[in-house]
């Protein structure tokens, strides 16, 4: 990978995705240098919450597979409802 970046073959992909380029720097900067006491725990607390949420979602998906479909349907309905409301508001603004 390093050879590819040095040769310039994948520079177009890196330039096309600036969020990826800056995101990795931000992540490393949040870990090094190690922040002071309260802030040094936040990354681990956040990681624990994300992992536990993913675990709970997997348990829910295994125990009751229909629930995931219901959640997807509910999210789609809400998205459609708010899209219609946003369209009506933008039409009323003009």
DAPE-V92887 format. One record per residue. N is the residue number from 1. RES is the residue in one letter. PHI is phi in whole degrees, 0 to 359 (999 if undefined). Layout:
[[N | RES | PHI] [N | RES | PHI]]
//
This chain:
[[1 | X | 999] [2 | X | 296] [3 | X | 295] [4 | X | 295] [5 | X | 293] [6 | X | 288] [7 | X | 283] [8 | X | 87] [9 | X | 291] [10 | X | 252] [11 | X | 294] [12 | X | 297] [13 | X | 293] [14 | X | 292] [15 | X | 286] [16 | X | 286] [17 | X | 235] [18 | X | 292] [19 | X | 295] [20 | X | 293] [21 | X | 297] [22 | X | 280] [23 | X | 294] [24 | X | 291] [25 | X | 295] [26 | X | 295] [27 | X | 297] [28 | X | 295] [29 | X | 293] [30 | X | 280] [31 | X | 254] [32 | X | 222] [33 | X | 291] [34 | X | 296] [35 | X | 293] [36 | X | 289] [37 | X | 314] [38 | X | 294] [39 | X | 286] [40 | X | 290] [41 | X | 272] [42 | X | 299] [43 | X | 296] [44 | X | 286] [45 | X | 294] [46 | X | 298] [47 | X | 298] [48 | X | 296] [49 | X | 293] [50 | X | 295] [51 | X | 295] [52 | X | 293] [53 | X | 294] [54 | X | 294] [55 | X | 297] [56 | X | 296] [57 | X | 297] [58 | X | 294] [59 | X | 298] [60 | X | 298] [61 | X | 294] [62 | X | 284] [63 | X | 288] [64 | X | 223] [65 | X | 298] [66 | X | 292] [67 | X | 295] [68 | X | 297] [69 | X | 295] [70 | X | 297] [71 | X | 296] [72 | X | 299] [73 | X | 296] [74 | X | 299] [75 | X | 295] [76 | X | 297] [77 | X | 296] [78 | X | 294] [79 | X | 298] [80 | X | 297] [81 | X | 297] [82 | X | 288] [83 | X | 294] [84 | X | 294] [85 | X | 295] [86 | X | 295] [87 | X | 296] [88 | X | 293] [89 | X | 292] [90 | X | 289] [91 | X | 292] [92 | X | 288] [93 | X | 289] [94 | X | 266]]
//
